[in-house]
């Protein structure tokens, strides 16, 4: 399959560069570059995932209509359009209510850019640069991070529906792209945060990111990530907790949902390369 578009070209370039570094045993150098902010964060964990297919799963599992926007494709990577589910805004039922959407009784599907754009960003060009680095948010520090604090404390929580996400297995001398999905084949609802940025010229960018939790002790997900570094995984929600996650009355209550999904419920398989037709 040929990749089209600047964003995907950069994604592939960075991915291949990472493979070269791993092959030549320069993992420590790469980690130092990451800490210094010199290594492209587009290589962050879980920076690519699959949208739901077939479309009826949006209604069957999440009780929302499937996206009609043609910009939403099968695969989502940084700065590409994806979808997320949030509480549908409604007029306040009680004056002075603390919850931003106190009258919310339904959920809505929203199209947004994968890669959060914080409200303090000054320009659209700055937003473009920063968003590729903000696809994942550590749940432990979301309430204090300058990038995610506004969304976390403002209860701008969302659910990102996906069939699977991609991780690199780095246990050998080369990176092996791996597809992680539920064992039963059902869609996953991953906890996320969303934001709405408005520029000085009236530009509007709706964006989102995926929350992550520690996976050092996770039977499956501890295999992925850079050798010697902390292992992380997406905060996959239990199906019965979707509504409670979106409507949690207090940020600390929402933190209770930040748990590692059981390893027995997930499966990981290497992604096979399709051979070119002769």
C-alpha positions, 0 to 999 in steps of 0.5 A, a space after each residue: 500500500 502506498 502512503 499518501 500525504 505529508 503526515 504519513 510520510 513523516 510518520 513512516 520516515 520517523 518509524 524507519 529511522 527508529 528501526 535503524 537506531 535499534 539495529 545499531 544499538 543506539 537505544 540509549 541515545 534515542 532515549 536521551 534525545 526523547 528526554 531532551 525533546 529532540 526526538 520526534 514524539 510521533 514515535 510515542 506509544 500507540 500513535 496509530 489505531 484502527 477505526 471501527 468496521 463495520 459502521 453499525 458497531 458505532 450504534 451497536 456498542 456506543 449508541 452513536 451514529 457512524 461518522 459521515 465525514 469522508 476525512 475519517 479513514 480506516 487508520 488514524 495516526 497523528 494529525 489525521 482525523 479521527 472520532 471520539 465520543 463525549 457527553 452531548 452539550 445541553 442547556 444547564 438545568 440548574 443555575 451555577 451547576 459545576 459540571 460543564 454539561 449538567 443537562 447531558 443525557 446523551 452521547 455524541 460522536 465528534 470528528 477531531 484531529 488526533 493530537 491535542 492542541 492546548 488552548 494556550 497555543 498561539 498560532 495554527 502553525 504552532 498547533 501543527 507542530 505541538 499536536 504530533 507530540 500530544 497524542 498520548 497523555 499520562 493519566 497520573 500527571 494529566 491534572 498537572 501537565 500544562 498540556 492536558 490540565 485544562 481538559 482534565 480539570 474541565 471534565 473534557 473527557 471522551 471515549 475513542 472507539 477503535 478495533 485495535 491499536 499498533 505497538 512496536 515489539 522491540 525485544 529482537 534486533 528489529 522493531 516488529 509492528 504488532 496489532 493489539 486487539 480484544 480477544 473476542 474481536 469486539 471494539 475497544 473504548 479508550 479513555 481520552 481527553 478533547 479540546 477546542 482551540 480557537 485562533 486569533 483569525 477565528 480558526 477552530 481545531 477540535 482535537 483529542 488524545 489517548 490516556 495511558 496507564 502504567 504497564 510494567 506489571 502487565 502480562 502482555 503490554 510489558 513486552 512493548 516500549 523501549 528497553 529499560 524504560 517504563 512500560 505504558 498502555 492505553 487506558 481501555 475502559 470496561 464496556 459497562 463504565 462508558 457512561 460513568 467515565 464521561 459523567 464523573 462529577 469530579 476529576 478525582 472520581 474520573 481517575 478511578 477508571 485509569 486502570 490496566 485492562 486485563 491481559 487475558 482480554 487482549 491479544 497481540 499479533 505481528 502485522 504481516 506485510 502484504 507482498 506486492 503484486 507481480 
